[in-house]
Amino acid sequence: MVFLGPSLPRDDAAAILDADWRPPARRGDIHRAARDGARVVVLIDGEFHGSPSVWPREIVDAMADGVAVHGASSMGALRAAELHTLGMVGHGRIFEWYRDGAIEADDEVALTYGPAELGWPALSEPLVNLRATLAAAFTGAALTGAADPDDLPSRTEADAALAHAIALPFAERSMDAVARAVGSPRLARWLTARRIDQKRLDAEEALRTVAAASLAPPPPKIRRAPDPCSPWARRRLAAELGIDRPDGLELETVARRHGVTGAELPELRRRLSRRFFEDRARAEGAADLGAWIADAGIRRSGLAGDALADWLVAAGPAHFGYAGWCEAAALDELLRGERP
């Protein structure tokens, strides 16, 4: 399973690796990938701003469940640099820069891009591409005469270009904008004619390596018994149940859409809450909600049996860390099945 967006066109990627292609990853997607049976996950692109980003904890969980997780180019390079000591496999130059501390900021790989229908076309230039393009002027072929000396920017010009790009908001970065700011014709020629798409190169490297199956086998599967009340366990539960909806709506908006009155809403919320916990109990093989509550170690002073279950339902999933719009998504699903 590969999470890919603007770093590499889908058709070019598919020519390298036969995979289950997914859009840029959002929070919960790696948990869902592991739940759905993925044995190898390649994280290349991920959401940075419009939706919550992939959580490092979900990658650790996936690896603990025996999934081999690889990262490169963009969000994948960031997470691999953070988690390579725990088993995530990083690929490419950008990963190495992050791992070794040469770069640190998240916006080094950030860019704006168009919609999926158009293939996520890049609308700005990632800073890592500018770094790679400028570095090429002072290494390898450029220094041995393969490049025209008149096209080589000076180090002063390169430093000025990089400083200007760093100061720009990531959405405004482009080779043209940087060249205009520095005002050097030879810098402009270099950035135009010698542009290096480092994110693409790293994505291709990761896919080729995975396709060649030249990596060590994934670690043995480790089963854990996490604390059901810990924050990361609650987040994983939300992702696996599919209620962590990035396109969720406000509860009242959903209610109005289906003609629900304010007087009906409290009872509907209790029904949603009970269904949520009963679904979880069934998913974990419990005989009923009471048995699941006991197994999960949920307690409330002075309450037991049905009274404890009623308290749990009244408190609702939000009490245990779930956002209100998750409830809105569940309400929308419920009412779609009950009302014309």
KAFENPE-V279774 format. One record per residue. N is the residue number from 1. RES is the residue in three letters. SS is DSSP state (~ for helix, > for strand, _ for the rest). PHI is phi in whole degrees, 0 to 359 (none if undefined). BURIAL is # if it has 16 or more other ideal C-beta (glycine too) atoms within 10 Angstrom, else .. Layout:
N & RES & SS & PHI & BURIAL
N & RES & SS & PHI & BURIAL
//
This chain:
1 & MET & _ & none & #
2 & VAL & > & 236 & #
3 & PHE & > & 262 & #
4 & LEU & _ & 221 & #
5 & GLY & _ & 222 & #
6 & PRO & _ & 282 & #
7 & SER & _ & 293 & #
8 & LEU & _ & 204 & #
9 & PRO & _ & 303 & .
10 & ARG & ~ & 302 & .
11 & ASP & ~ & 297 & .
12 & ASP & ~ & 294 & .
13 & ALA & ~ & 294 & #
14 & ALA & ~ & 295 & .
15 & ALA & _ & 288 & .
16 & ILE & _ & 265 & #
17 & LEU & _ & 220 & #
18 & ASP & _ & 274 & .
19 & ALA & _ & 212 & #
20 & ASP & _ & 273 & .
21 & TRP & > & 271 & .
22 & ARG & > & 234 & #
23 & PRO & _ & 288 & .
24 & PRO & _ & 312 & #
25 & ALA & > & 288 & #
26 & ARG & _ & 242 & #
27 & ARG & _ & 303 & #
28 & GLY & _ & 97 & #
29 & ASP & ~ & 293 & #
30 & ILE & ~ & 287 & #
31 & HIS & ~ & 302 & #
32 & ARG & ~ & 293 & #
33 & ALA & ~ & 298 & #
34 & ALA & ~ & 295 & #
35 & ARG & ~ & 298 & #
36 & ASP & _ & 278 & .
37 & GLY & _ & 99 & .
38 & ALA & _ & 297 & #
39 & ARG & _ & 257 & .
40 & VAL & > & 227 & #
41 & VAL & > & 238 & #
42 & VAL & > & 246 & #
43 & LEU & > & 262 & #
44 & ILE & _ & 250 & #
45 & ASP & _ & 253 & #
46 & GLY & > & 211 & #
47 & GLU & _ & 290 & #
48 & PHE & _ & 247 & #
49 & HIS & _ & 235 & .
50 & GLY & _ & 292 & .
51 & SER & _ & 219 & #
52 & PRO & _ & 300 & .
53 & SER & _ & 283 & #
54 & VAL & _ & 305 & #
55 & TRP & _ & 272 & #
56 & PRO & ~ & 307 & #
57 & ARG & ~ & 299 & #
58 & GLU & ~ & 290 & #
59 & ILE & ~ & 291 & #
60 & VAL & ~ & 300 & #
61 & ASP & ~ & 300 & #
62 & ALA & ~ & 298 & #
63 & MET & ~ & 295 & #
64 & ALA & ~ & 296 & #
65 & ASP & _ & 273 & #
66 & GLY & _ & 94 & .
67 & VAL & _ & 273 & #
68 & ALA & > & 277 & #
69 & VAL & > & 244 & #
70 & HIS & > & 241 & #
71 & GLY & > & 218 & #
72 & ALA & > & 197 & #
73 & SER & _ & 75 & #
74 & SER & _ & 227 & #
75 & MET & ~ & 304 & #
76 & GLY & ~ & 298 & #
77 & ALA & ~ & 294 & #
78 & LEU & ~ & 301 & #
79 & ARG & ~ & 292 & #
80 & ALA & ~ & 294 & #
81 & ALA & ~ & 296 & #
82 & GLU & ~ & 285 & #
83 & LEU & ~ & 240 & #
84 & HIS & ~ & 296 & .
85 & THR & ~ & 287 & .
86 & LEU & ~ & 260 & .
87 & GLY & _ & 121 & #
88 & MET & _ & 288 & #
89 & VAL & > & 261 & #
90 & GLY & > & 262 & #
91 & HIS & > & 225 & #
92 & GLY & ~ & 93 & #
93 & ARG & ~ & 292 & #
94 & ILE & ~ & 295 & #
95 & PHE & ~ & 305 & #
96 & GLU & ~ & 297 & #
97 & TRP & ~ & 300 & #
98 & TYR & ~ & 295 & #
99 & ARG & ~ & 300 & #
100 & ASP & ~ & 271 & .
101 & GLY & _ & 83 & .
102 & ALA & _ & 293 & .
103 & ILE & _ & 228 & #
104 & GLU & _ & 225 & .
105 & ALA & _ & 289 & .
106 & ASP & ~ & 299 & .
107 & ASP & ~ & 285 & #
108 & GLU & ~ & 300 & #
109 & VAL & _ & 252 & #
110 & ALA & _ & 284 & #
111 & LEU & _ & 201 & #
112 & THR & _ & 264 & #
113 & TYR & > & 208 & #
114 & GLY & _ & 280 & .
115 & PRO & _ & 284 & .
116 & ALA & ~ & 301 & .
117 & GLU & ~ & 301 & .
118 & LEU & ~ & 257 & .
119 & GLY & _ & 85 & .
120 & TRP & _ & 52 & #
121 & PRO & _ & 294 & .
122 & ALA & > & 291 & #
123 & LEU & _ & 247 & .
124 & SER & _ & 213 & #
125 & GLU & _ & 254 & #
126 & PRO & _ & 296 & #
127 & LEU & ~ & 299 & #
128 & VAL & ~ & 297 & #
129 & ASN & ~ & 292 & #
130 & LEU & ~ & 295 & #
131 & ARG & ~ & 302 & #
132 & ALA & ~ & 296 & #
133 & THR & ~ & 294 & #
134 & LEU & ~ & 292 & #
135 & ALA & ~ & 299 & #
136 & ALA & ~ & 294 & #
137 & ALA & ~ & 288 & #
138 & PHE & ~ & 238 & .
139 & THR & _ & 221 & .
140 & GLY & ~ & 57 & .
141 & ALA & ~ & 300 & .
142 & ALA & ~ & 298 & #
143 & LEU & _ & 274 & .
144 & THR & _ & 258 & .
145 & GLY & _ & 97 & .
146 & ALA & _ & 290 & .
147 & ALA & _ & 259 & #
148 & ASP & _ & 293 & .
149 & PRO & ~ & 304 & .
150 & ASP & ~ & 291 & .
151 & ASP & ~ & 264 & #
152 & LEU & _ & 273 & #
153 & PRO & _ & 290 & #
154 & SER & _ & 283 & .
155 & ARG & ~ & 296 & .
156 & THR & ~ & 298 & .
157 & GLU & ~ & 294 & #
158 & ALA & ~ & 296 & #
159 & ASP & ~ & 296 & .
160 & ALA & ~ & 294 & #
161 & ALA & ~ & 297 & #
162 & LEU & ~ & 294 & #
163 & ALA & ~ & 298 & .
164 & HIS & ~ & 294 & #
165 & ALA & ~ & 296 & #
166 & ILE & ~ & 298 & .
167 & ALA & ~ & 287 & .
168 & LEU & _ & 284 & #
169 & PRO & _ & 301 & .
170 & PHE & ~ & 302 & #
171 & ALA & ~ & 289 & .
172 & GLU & ~ & 257 & .
173 & ARG & _ & 280 & #
174 & SER & _ & 203 & #
175 & MET & ~ & 298 & #
176 & ASP & ~ & 296 & .
177 & ALA & ~ & 297 & .
178 & VAL & ~ & 292 & #
179 & ALA & ~ & 298 & #
180 & ARG & ~ & 297 & .
181 & ALA & ~ & 295 & #
182 & VAL & ~ & 280 & #
183 & GLY & _ & 75 & .
184 & SER & _ & 249 & #
185 & PRO & ~ & 301 & .
186 & ARG & ~ & 289 & #
187 & LEU & ~ & 295 & #
188 & ALA & ~ & 298 & #
189 & ARG & ~ & 297 & #
190 & TRP & ~ & 295 & #
191 & LEU & ~ & 296 & #
192 & THR & ~ & 280 & .
193 & ALA & ~ & 277 & .
194 & ARG & _ & 244 & #
195 & ARG & _ & 304 & .
196 & ILE & _ & 248 & #
197 & ASP & _ & 267 & #
198 & GLN & ~ & 295 & #
199 & LYS & ~ & 297 & #
200 & ARG & ~ & 296 & #
201 & LEU & ~ & 302 & #
202 & ASP & ~ & 291 & #
203 & ALA & ~ & 297 & #
204 & GLU & ~ & 298 & #
205 & GLU & ~ & 299 & #
206 & ALA & ~ & 298 & #
207 & LEU & ~ & 293 & #
208 & ARG & ~ & 297 & .
209 & THR & ~ & 294 & #
210 & VAL & ~ & 295 & #
211 & ALA & ~ & 297 & .
212 & ALA & ~ & 283 & .
213 & ALA & _ & 52 & .
214 & SER & _ & 264 & .
215 & LEU & _ & 270 & .
216 & ALA & _ & 296 & .
217 & PRO & _ & 297 & .
218 & PRO & _ & 296 & #
219 & PRO & _ & 296 & .
220 & PRO & _ & 298 & .
221 & LYS & _ & 292 & .
222 & ILE & _ & 244 & .
223 & ARG & _ & 264 & .
224 & ARG & _ & 239 & .
225 & ALA & _ & 241 & .
226 & PRO & _ & 290 & .
227 & ASP & _ & 295 & .
228 & PRO & _ & 294 & #
229 & CYS & _ & 259 & .
230 & SER & _ & 288 & .
231 & PRO & ~ & 302 & .
232 & TRP & ~ & 290 & #
233 & ALA & ~ & 293 & #
234 & ARG & ~ & 294 & #
235 & ARG & ~ & 295 & #
236 & ARG & ~ & 295 & #
237 & LEU & ~ & 301 & #
238 & ALA & ~ & 299 & #
239 & ALA & ~ & 293 & #
240 & GLU & ~ & 290 & #
241 & LEU & ~ & 280 & #
242 & GLY & _ & 77 & .
243 & ILE & _ & 265 & #
244 & ASP & _ & 278 & #
245 & ARG & _ & 270 & #
246 & PRO & _ & 293 & .
247 & ASP & _ & 256 & .
248 & GLY & _ & 295 & #
249 & LEU & _ & 243 & .
250 & GLU & _ & 294 & .
251 & LEU & ~ & 302 & #
252 & GLU & ~ & 295 & .
253 & THR & ~ & 297 & .
254 & VAL & ~ & 297 & #
255 & ALA & ~ & 300 & #
256 & ARG & ~ & 297 & .
257 & ARG & ~ & 300 & .
258 & HIS & _ & 261 & #
259 & GLY & _ & 74 & .
260 & VAL & _ & 277 & #
261 & THR & _ & 275 & .
262 & GLY & ~ & 299 & .
263 & ALA & ~ & 291 & .
264 & GLU & ~ & 279 & .
265 & LEU & ~ & 298 & .
266 & PRO & ~ & 302 & .
267 & GLU & ~ & 293 & .
268 & LEU & ~ & 297 & #
269 & ARG & ~ & 295 & #
270 & ARG & ~ & 295 & .
271 & ARG & ~ & 296 & .
272 & LEU & ~ & 299 & #
273 & SER & ~ & 298 & #
274 & ARG & ~ & 298 & #
275 & ARG & ~ & 296 & .
276 & PHE & ~ & 302 & #
277 & PHE & ~ & 290 & #
278 & GLU & ~ & 293 & #
279 & ASP & ~ & 298 & .
280 & ARG & ~ & 294 & #
281 & ALA & ~ & 299 & #
282 & ARG & ~ & 296 & .
283 & ALA & ~ & 298 & .
284 & GLU & _ & 262 & .
285 & GLY & _ & 80 & .
286 & ALA & _ & 283 & #
287 & ALA & _ & 294 & .
288 & ASP & _ & 200 & .
289 & LEU & ~ & 296 & #
290 & GLY & ~ & 299 & #
291 & ALA & ~ & 295 & .
292 & TRP & ~ & 294 & #
293 & ILE & ~ & 300 & #
294 & ALA & ~ & 295 & .
295 & ASP & ~ & 296 & .
296 & ALA & ~ & 282 & #
297 & GLY & _ & 73 & .
298 & ILE & _ & 278 & #
299 & ARG & _ & 226 & .
300 & ARG & _ & 214 & .
301 & SER & _ & 306 & .
302 & GLY & _ & 83 & .
303 & LEU & _ & 241 & .
304 & ALA & _ & 203 & .
305 & GLY & ~ & 58 & .
306 & ASP & ~ & 297 & .
307 & ALA & ~ & 296 & .
308 & LEU & ~ & 292 & #
309 & ALA & ~ & 296 & #
310 & ASP & ~ & 297 & .
311 & TRP & ~ & 296 & .
312 & LEU & ~ & 301 & #
313 & VAL & ~ & 295 & #
314 & ALA & ~ & 295 & .
315 & ALA & ~ & 294 & .
316 & GLY & ~ & 79 & #
317 & PRO & ~ & 303 & #
318 & ALA & ~ & 299 & .
319 & HIS & ~ & 298 & .
320 & PHE & _ & 257 & #
321 & GLY & _ & 108 & .
322 & TYR & _ & 262 & #
323 & ALA & _ & 288 & .
324 & GLY & ~ & 298 & .
325 & TRP & ~ & 290 & #
326 & CYS & ~ & 297 & #
327 & GLU & ~ & 297 & #
328 & ALA & ~ & 298 & #
329 & ALA & ~ & 297 & #
330 & ALA & ~ & 294 & #
331 & LEU & ~ & 297 & #
332 & ASP & ~ & 301 & #
333 & GLU & ~ & 296 & #
334 & LEU & ~ & 298 & #
335 & LEU & ~ & 289 & #
336 & ARG & ~ & 298 & .
337 & GLY & ~ & 276 & .
338 & GLU & ~ & 249 & .
339 & ARG & _ & 236 & .
340 & PRO & _ & 293 & .
//
